[in-house]
Amino acid sequence: VSRIESADLDGELVLAQYNHGTNTLTVDHEITQDLVEEVMRHSTSDSVADIILHELAHAAHSEEMEAAVNDRADYAGFGEFYDAIMNNDMFMEYRDEIEQDVSGYAAEDAAEFVAEVLVDRAKGEEHPDYVDELYTELKGPEI
């Protein structure tokens, strides 16, 4: 995943969404300022570029998980592996700390944790060691 630079969208706001099932990224430019501020209040994102990078992080994470499941015989398939990642014991144990050390959105589930941490890493921000360990355990993509 490479860092995304902001683009001039004639003052329009952008919100993006990644769909794992179809491997598509949708960008909606008809979003209200209030919604963008709400997203930014709970996320590490502080720009449109960060929001798009967050969504691309989901795509990269999905690819990392697919590669990992192909290397492991102990999972029946991607769905079972995804469930194991999403219900990771370490994530559940550190949920409160994640909310403080990363973001409230990162504490929602393991996929949001990975996306939020990737955005922080792209911005050069550092986290406590447990965050980096968990990111690796959850198959967070390298940047």
C-alpha positions as CSV (number, residue, x, y, z in Angstrom):
1,V,0.0,0.0,0.0
2,S,1.4,3.3,-0.9
3,R,0.6,6.7,0.7
4,I,-2.1,8.6,-1.1
5,E,-1.9,12.3,-1.6
6,S,-4.9,14.5,-1.3
7,A,-6.6,15.5,-4.5
8,D,-8.5,18.7,-5.2
9,L,-12.1,17.8,-5.5
10,D,-13.5,21.4,-5.9
11,G,-14.2,21.6,-2.2
12,E,-16.4,18.5,-2.2
13,L,-16.1,16.1,0.7
14,V,-15.3,12.4,0.1
15,L,-16.1,9.4,2.1
16,A,-15.0,5.9,1.0
17,Q,-16.0,2.4,1.6
18,Y,-14.3,-0.9,0.8
19,N,-16.4,-4.1,0.1
20,H,-14.5,-7.3,0.9
21,G,-16.9,-9.5,-1.1
22,T,-16.5,-7.6,-4.4
23,N,-13.0,-6.2,-3.7
24,T,-14.2,-2.7,-4.7
25,L,-13.7,0.7,-3.2
26,T,-16.5,3.2,-3.5
27,V,-16.0,6.9,-3.1
28,D,-19.0,9.0,-2.3
29,H,-18.5,12.8,-2.9
30,E,-22.0,13.8,-1.7
31,I,-21.3,13.6,2.0
32,T,-22.2,16.2,4.5
33,Q,-19.5,18.0,6.6
34,D,-21.2,16.7,9.7
35,L,-20.7,13.1,8.6
36,V,-17.1,13.6,7.8
37,E,-16.5,15.3,11.1
38,E,-18.2,12.4,12.8
39,V,-15.9,9.9,11.1
40,M,-12.9,11.9,11.9
41,R,-13.9,12.2,15.6
42,H,-13.8,8.5,16.1
43,S,-10.9,7.7,13.7
44,T,-7.2,8.4,13.2
45,S,-8.2,10.0,9.9
46,D,-7.8,13.7,9.7
47,S,-8.0,14.2,5.9
48,V,-9.8,12.8,2.9
49,A,-6.6,11.1,1.9
50,D,-6.5,9.3,5.3
51,I,-10.1,8.1,4.8
52,I,-9.3,6.7,1.4
53,L,-6.0,5.1,2.7
54,H,-8.0,3.6,5.6
55,E,-10.3,1.9,3.0
56,L,-7.4,0.8,0.9
57,A,-5.9,-0.7,4.0
58,H,-8.9,-3.0,4.2
59,A,-8.2,-4.2,0.6
60,A,-4.5,-4.8,1.4
61,H,-5.5,-6.6,4.7
62,S,-7.9,-8.8,2.8
63,E,-5.1,-9.8,0.4
64,E,-2.8,-10.6,3.3
65,M,-5.4,-12.8,5.0
66,E,-6.1,-14.7,1.7
67,A,-2.4,-15.3,1.3
68,A,-2.1,-16.5,4.9
69,V,-5.0,-18.9,4.6
70,N,-3.6,-20.4,1.5
71,D,-0.4,-21.2,3.5
72,R,-2.3,-22.9,6.3
73,A,-3.9,-26.3,6.2
74,D,-5.7,-25.8,9.6
75,Y,-8.4,-23.6,8.3
76,A,-11.2,-24.7,6.0
77,G,-11.1,-21.5,4.0
78,F,-11.0,-17.8,4.0
79,G,-14.3,-17.4,6.0
80,E,-13.0,-19.6,8.8
81,F,-9.7,-17.7,8.9
82,Y,-11.4,-14.3,8.8
83,D,-13.6,-15.3,11.7
84,A,-10.5,-16.4,13.7
85,I,-8.8,-13.0,12.9
86,M,-11.9,-11.1,13.9
87,N,-12.3,-12.9,17.2
88,N,-8.6,-12.7,18.1
89,D,-8.1,-13.2,21.9
90,M,-5.4,-10.5,22.1
91,F,-7.6,-8.0,20.3
92,M,-10.4,-8.7,22.8
93,E,-8.0,-8.4,25.7
94,Y,-6.6,-5.0,24.7
95,R,-9.8,-3.5,23.4
96,D,-10.0,-0.7,26.0
97,E,-6.3,0.1,25.6
98,I,-6.8,0.2,21.8
99,E,-9.5,2.8,22.2
100,Q,-7.0,5.0,24.1
101,D,-3.8,4.3,22.1
102,V,-5.2,4.1,18.6
103,S,-8.8,5.2,18.2
104,G,-12.4,4.4,19.2
105,Y,-13.0,3.1,15.7
106,A,-10.0,0.8,15.9
107,A,-11.5,-0.8,19.1
108,E,-14.7,-1.8,17.1
109,D,-13.2,-4.8,15.5
110,A,-9.9,-6.3,14.3
111,A,-10.4,-5.2,10.7
112,E,-10.9,-1.5,11.7
113,F,-7.9,-1.9,14.1
114,V,-5.6,-2.9,11.2
115,A,-6.9,-0.1,8.9
116,E,-6.5,2.5,11.6
117,V,-3.0,1.4,12.5
118,L,-1.9,1.4,8.9
119,V,-3.1,5.0,8.5
120,D,-1.1,5.9,11.6
121,R,2.0,4.1,10.3
122,A,1.7,5.9,6.9
123,K,1.7,9.2,8.9
124,G,4.8,8.1,10.8
125,E,3.0,7.7,14.1
126,E,4.2,5.2,16.7
127,H,2.2,3.0,19.1
128,P,3.0,0.9,22.2
129,D,4.6,-2.5,21.5
130,Y,1.3,-4.5,22.0
131,V,-0.2,-2.5,19.1
132,D,2.6,-3.5,16.8
133,E,2.5,-7.1,18.0
134,L,-1.3,-7.3,17.4
135,Y,-1.0,-5.7,14.0
136,T,1.4,-8.4,13.0
137,E,-0.7,-11.2,14.5
138,L,-3.7,-9.9,12.6
139,K,-1.8,-10.1,9.3
140,G,-1.7,-6.3,9.0
141,P,0.0,-5.4,5.6
142,E,3.5,-3.9,5.5
143,I,3.8,-0.4,4.2
